[in-house]
Amino acid sequence: MSETSGRKWVDLRIATYNIHRCRGLDRRTDPARIAQVIQSINADVIAMQEVVGAGPSGVDQAQEIGALTGMGWVMAPARELRGHLFGNVVMSRFRMRSHAQSDLTWRACEHRNVQRVDLDIDGRILHLFNVHLGTALMERRYQAGRLAAYVHHKRAPGPKIVVGDFNEWSRGLATRLLSEKLKALDLYPHLKRRRSYPGVMPFLHLDHIYYEGELELRKVELPRTRLAMIASDHLPLVAELRVHF
């Protein structure tokens, strides 16, 4: 953290990554491979979606990836998958002071939620929201409204970053609603290729970053290494940010 004329800011690398249950495009399920991708992008904070957690048998992917990367983590399960917890995970090099989640499920559609983690950065709090929206148009519209209200909650003052898989590749209802309530990071000046799904030959731009407060985008990366292109059906989206407090 630096200070100039009474202003304080922090530079950090943040990533959003739908790991697809650690199932790669070669149909292998390999948490260690996902951990390698995460280590290669060298992010301070990673918001992951579609993570398989603790259950009666098999591997707890959140625990294994956390152990392999040496990062702290917290999970916000949205539902069960074959007896295992299933949902979003935030991993961080910063202390996570508190965490919570809010339900975004619409009607009879798949259970969804938004995960909130309060990161302690040298005594300052950065609110991070990790989300995976639904695949149906009206479902996303409902979820966008709920998400915006949750992010704007008066009990969470200060800078906020909203990341995740929004399942919307065009400027649809959810994107328009979120853009009215939050600021969207403009990736166009930084990336020639902004599409992150599917990994090998991406043609959809599903992963996005929104924010509230004072924030500068320094750099954006969409790693297209051989490992990243095969480890999941999404590529990780990595942003270097300067957050003002």
N, C-alpha and C positions, 0 to 999 in steps of 0.2 A: 504494500500500500504506500502511496506517495501523497504529499501534501504541498499545495501551492496556494498562497494567498487565502489561507483558511479553508480551501476546498480539499477534500480527500477523494481519492479514487483508487480502484484496484483493477489490475489487468488480469484477466483469466481466460482460459480456454475451456469452452463448454461444448459438449456434443450431445446430439440426440441420435438414438440408434435402436431401431426395431430389430431385435436379434432373432425373431421367428423361431422361438423355442430352441435356439442353437442348431436348427436344422438348415444345412446349407443347400445350395442348388445341386450338389451332388448327392442329396438325400441322406447325408451323414449327419447325425446329431453329435456335436462336438463342442462342449463348453470351453475346452482349452483353446480351440481355434478362435472363438469369440474373444477370449481373454488376450490372445496375441494381437488381434486387431485393435483392441482397446489400448494395449500397451504401446502400440506403434503410433497412435494418434496423440499420445501424451497430453490428454485433457485433464484439467483439474476437477471437472464435474462431468459425469455422464448420466444422461437420462435414458433408460432402456425401457422398451415395451416388449410385450409377449415373452415374458420370462416365467419359466416353470420353477416354483419354489419347493418348499418342504412338502413331503408326502410320505406315504407308507412304504414306498420302495423306490429304488433308483436314485438318481443324482439330484440334489438340490442345486439347480444351476446358479441361483443367486449366490449361494454360499461358496460354490467352487470358483466362480469368476472372481468374487471378492478375495478369496484366499490367493488365487494366482496373480492378481494384480496388486495385492497389498493395500487395497482401498476399503474404506468403510462403506457400508451400504445399508439401505433400509427398503423394505418392500411394501407396496400397497396392493394387496390382492383384490382382483375384481370378481373372480369366480374360482371354481375348482375345475381342474382338468385331470381326469382319471385319478381322482383322489388327491392331487397335488394342488397347492396354491398356484394361482396364475394371474399375472398382472404386470404392474409397472415396478421398476426398481431405480432408485437414484444411488449412484456411487460418487464418493467425494473425497478429496484430499483435505478439505476443510471439515472442521467439526460441525456436525449436524445437531443443532440445538433442540429442535423439535420437528415433528412430522405429523401429518394428518392426511385424510382423504375425504372426498365427497362423491356421492353417487351421481352418475350421469346417465343411468339406464333409462331408455325410452321404451315404454310399453313392453311388448313381448320380445324385444330385440336382445341380443347378447349383452350381458352385464358389462358396463363400462364405468370407469371412475377417473377422477383427476387426483393426482398425488401432489401434496404440498410439502416441501422440505425447507426449513429455515436454516440457512448456512451462516455460521459465525465466522466472519472474516475480520480478524483483528478487532473484535468487539462490535463490529457493525453487522447488521443482519441483511442478508440478501434472500428474498423469497423466491424459491424456484418451484414452478408448477410443471408437472410431467403428465402428459395426456395422450390417450389413444382413442380417437373418436370412431364412431361407427361407419358402416359402409352405405347406409341408406340416406337419401337426400333429406327427408324430413327429420330423421333421427339426428343427423348432424346439426340441423338448424336448432332443434331443441337443446342439444348439448352445448352448442356455441353460446346460447343465451345463459344457460346455467353456469358455464365456465366463466364467462365475463363477469357475472354477478359474484362468483366465488373469489375471483382475482381482485375485484374492487372492494372486497370486504374491509370495513373501516378498522378492523382489528389487526390488519396487516399493512401498516404504513411502510414507506420506504420503497426502494427499487425492487422491481419484480420482473422475472423472466419466465415466459411460458413457452415450453418446447414440446415436441412430440410428433407423432404420426397422426395427422389430421384427416387422412383418407380423402383429401379433396385436391384435385390436380388442376382445377380451373377456378376462376373467381366466382364461386357459387354462393349460396345463401349463407353458409357458415363463415366463409372467408369475408364476405361483405360485413356481416354482423360483428365479427371479431375486429375487423379493421376500423369500425366505428368506435369501438370501446378501447382498443389497444393500438399500439404502434407496431407495425410489422417491419422486421429487418429487410431491407432491400438487398437481395442477393445479386441482382443483375450486374452492378458494376464490378463485382468480385469474381463471379463464376460464369464461364462460357457455357458450361454444362451444369444445369441445376437439377436435373432429374436424378432421383435416387432409387427408383424402383422399376423393374427388378434389378438385382445387382450387376449381372453380366452385361446386359444390354438395356439400361434404364430408359424408359420412355414416359414415366410419370413422376411428377414432383409432388410428393405427399408429405414430406417432412418440412416443418416450418418453425420459425422462432418469432415470437411476439414479446413485447416488453412494455413496461410502464415505469416512468421516471427518467433520469438522465443517463443515457448510455450511448457509447460510440462503438460502431462496428469497425474493427481494424482490418480483419482478414477473414475470409471464409474458405474452407476446404471441403472437398468431397472426394476423399481418398479412393483411388481406383487401382489399388494394388491387386495383384492376382489373389491374394488371400482375402482381402475385403470383398472382392467381387464374387467369391464363392461361398464365404462363411455364412451368409444370411441372404434373404431375398431383398434386403435393403442395404444401401450403403450408409455409413455413418456421415452425418452432417456436422462439421466442426466449425465453430466460430471463435475468433479471438475478439474479446470485448474489453472495453474500458468502462467500468461502472462507477458513476459519481455518487457519493454519499453526502 
